């Protein structure tokens, strides 16, 4: 049901995982903010399908 409503969800989660790995290994505020935004976007997708 999540994938039907958000077909790019798998790709977004995959990219967020890669960003998470990067920010754990490097000090880069821009990437950290990008990671946070990606997590918020994924969270919004899950929240939208639960409502």
GIJO-V935286 format. One record per residue. N is the residue number from 1. RES is the residue in one letter. NEAR is the number of other ideal C-beta (glycine too) atoms within 10 Angstrom. Layout:
N|RES|NEAR / N|RES|NEAR
This chain:
1|X|7 / 2|X|15 / 3|X|11 / 4|X|8 / 5|X|11 / 6|X|18 / 7|X|9 / 8|X|11 / 9|X|17 / 10|X|11 / 11|X|10 / 12|X|15 / 13|X|15 / 14|X|10 / 15|X|15 / 16|X|19 / 17|X|12 / 18|X|12 / 19|X|19 / 20|X|15 / 21|X|11 / 22|X|14 / 23|X|18 / 24|X|8 / 25|X|8 / 26|X|9 / 27|X|7 / 28|X|13 / 29|X|8 / 30|X|8 / 31|X|14 / 32|X|15 / 33|X|11 / 34|X|16 / 35|X|21 / 36|X|13 / 37|X|12 / 38|X|18 / 39|X|15 / 40|X|11 / 41|X|14 / 42|X|17 / 43|X|10 / 44|X|11 / 45|X|18 / 46|X|13 / 47|X|9 / 48|X|11 / 49|X|14 / 50|X|8 / 51|X|5
